[in-house]
Amino acid sequence: MTFWDWLHALGPGWPNQRGWYALALFVQTCAILLLIAVVPALGRDEFFKSIATAIVVTGWVGFAVAGRDNRIDREQVGEAQQLAKAVLDHVRATTPAGSGGSAPDAG
């Protein structure tokens, strides 16, 4: 059980990990907009606008990736590992016992 599962199991009203992430993104976006409202010069500063945009966009892309179900990825990695093991077993079975895998003599 992860921390997030434990927190969600405490009772109704506690969001899961995805919910906390969404809440944090909302607060972060509000903080950036509040900064622009409190310090109007930031709204005219191209560097601040670029950094703020990068922070918000990176957060929302991360939210989309974090919410993705990774069971399919784990299954694909497992299949790839099984295939690699099968190839390796086949190579080991067809390699002559005396070869040892060393390079031939340059003579």
MODELLER restraints for C-alpha pairs under 7 A, 6 or more apart:
rsr = mdl.restraints
at = mdl.atoms
rsr.add(forms.Gaussian(group=physical.xy_distance, feature=features.Distance(at['CA:4:A'], at['CA:16:A']), mean=5.85, stdev=0.5))
rsr.add(forms.Gaussian(group=physical.xy_distance, feature=features.Distance(at['CA:4:A'], at['CA:17:A']), mean=5.45, stdev=0.5))
rsr.add(forms.Gaussian(group=physical.xy_distance, feature=features.Distance(at['CA:5:A'], at['CA:16:A']), mean=6.80, stdev=0.5))
rsr.add(forms.Gaussian(group=physical.xy_distance, feature=features.Distance(at['CA:7:A'], at['CA:14:A']), mean=6.65, stdev=0.5))
rsr.add(forms.Gaussian(group=physical.xy_distance, feature=features.Distance(at['CA:8:A'], at['CA:14:A']), mean=5.33, stdev=0.5))
rsr.add(forms.Gaussian(group=physical.xy_distance, feature=features.Distance(at['CA:8:A'], at['CA:15:A']), mean=5.93, stdev=0.5))
rsr.add(forms.Gaussian(group=physical.xy_distance, feature=features.Distance(at['CA:8:A'], at['CA:16:A']), mean=5.40, stdev=0.5))
rsr.add(forms.Gaussian(group=physical.xy_distance, feature=features.Distance(at['CA:18:A'], at['CA:67:A']), mean=6.40, stdev=0.5))
rsr.add(forms.Gaussian(group=physical.xy_distance, feature=features.Distance(at['CA:21:A'], at['CA:63:A']), mean=6.88, stdev=0.5))
rsr.add(forms.Gaussian(group=physical.xy_distance, feature=features.Distance(at['CA:25:A'], at['CA:59:A']), mean=6.53, stdev=0.5))
rsr.add(forms.Gaussian(group=physical.xy_distance, feature=features.Distance(at['CA:29:A'], at['CA:56:A']), mean=6.44, stdev=0.5))
rsr.add(forms.Gaussian(group=physical.xy_distance, feature=features.Distance(at['CA:32:A'], at['CA:52:A']), mean=6.76, stdev=0.5))
rsr.add(forms.Gaussian(group=physical.xy_distance, feature=features.Distance(at['CA:36:A'], at['CA:42:A']), mean=5.56, stdev=0.5))
rsr.add(forms.Gaussian(group=physical.xy_distance, feature=features.Distance(at['CA:36:A'], at['CA:43:A']), mean=5.44, stdev=0.5))
rsr.add(forms.Gaussian(group=physical.xy_distance, feature=features.Distance(at['CA:42:A'], at['CA:48:A']), mean=6.15, stdev=0.5))
rsr.add(forms.Gaussian(group=physical.xy_distance, feature=features.Distance(at['CA:43:A'], at['CA:49:A']), mean=6.77, stdev=0.5))
